[in-house]
């Protein structure tokens, strides 16, 4: 499942964090998808703006606590 949904308009992008069941908390997949998007969009000379939003009732809860617990010993 995609954790980030991207919609390109003529002069802007809408980027929707798509983990509403986790209040759009960051996990490795979401971070990877966002990183890839921002690397690619930096070459789009017609991208005048980026609208960043979240699916569901929350924009973003920060880091996914279960993921953060799993990497605590690294």
N, C-alpha and C positions, 0 to 999 in steps of 0.2 A: 504494500500500500504506500502511496506517496504521502509523505509527511509535509510536503510543501506544494501548494497548487499555484501555478503561475499562469496569468492571463495577460497577453500582450495587447495593448491598445495602440493607437497610432503613435502617440508621443509619450506613453507611460506604461508601466507594468503594475499589475495588482499581484501581490505576493501574499498568499493566505496560508498561515500556519495551520496544519490540518491534523491535529491530534486532540480533538475536542474532549474525548473521554479522559484525557490526562491534562486538561486545561492548557493544551498546547505547550507543555513543558518540553524543553530541549532534550534530545537524546542524540546518540551518534549519527543516526540516519538523517535527522532533521538538520543537524549542523553540517553534514556533508552536502545535502541538497542545497542549503542556503549558500554555502561556500561556492559550490559549482555555479549557481545562478549569478552571484555577484562577480565571479571571475569572468563569466561569459558576457554579462550585460555591460561590463566596462568597455567593451568594444562596440557597443551599439550607440552610434552618434545621434540617433533619434530618440533615445531614452531621456526625456526631460525630467521625469520624476518616477519614483517608486512608492506605491501605496502599500504599506505593510500592515496586515490585519490578521485576525485570528478567527478560525471557525468556532462556532458554538458561543457560549456565554462569556468566555474569558479570552483576553488577548494572548497572554503568555504568563505561565506560572513560574518561569525561570527554568532551572535545571530539574530534570526528572529525578526525584529523590531515590528511586530504586536504582537507576543507573549510577547516580553519584555514590551510593552505598557500595555498588559492585566494583567501583574503581578506587575505593578508599585505600586499598593496600598496595597500589601501584607506585 
